[in-house]
Amino acid sequence: MVVEVAAAIRRKVAGRELRVDLGLGALSAILDAVREGAVRLVDDEALVTNALLLSLSLTHRVPDCLYLALAEREGCPLSTADVRLARLAHSRKIPILEVRETTR
């Protein structure tokens, strides 16, 4: 997840949708949340088979399906700004915590 966050920040900065300092602050906040235990990371290995099966049945990317598999396993909402992923989650009765994109 941390790598995905960093990649999303990089895309936003490269697209001039986000300032570098704000992106670094966002990444720092995520890393702090992991250290403090507010965000708990899990091993992909425990979810990869289910993610592959979801990917094949939904015709969607495996990395995104890891998040779907985790939300299903944990019975928790999925937080995403990705409209297609949110639709897939909704189709599987996974609650969505929508992330509204802000700029600058």
Phi, psi and omega in degrees: 000320183297320178294320177298318178298313180299319179294320178294319178298316179301317179299317181293319179293314180298326179275007180058031177262351184210137176285149181304314183297322178291322177296316178296322177296319178296316179297318178300320179296320178295314180297321176297317180297323177293312179300321182278352179088002177290332174241126181251123178271148179237159178284131177301328185302328181286346185241349192297325179295312178296322179296319178297315179298317176297316181301316179293317183284330182262353184053058182220164184297140179301314181304317177295323181292338172300318179292321176297314180299320179294314179299319178294315182297317184274347183065039183236163178291159176255129178259119182204151171256359181277111185298317181295317179296320177298319177297317179296318178298315179301319180295339179257012178066028176268123178297150183246134167255099185291135175257116178275131180283133175240155180240150174053000000 
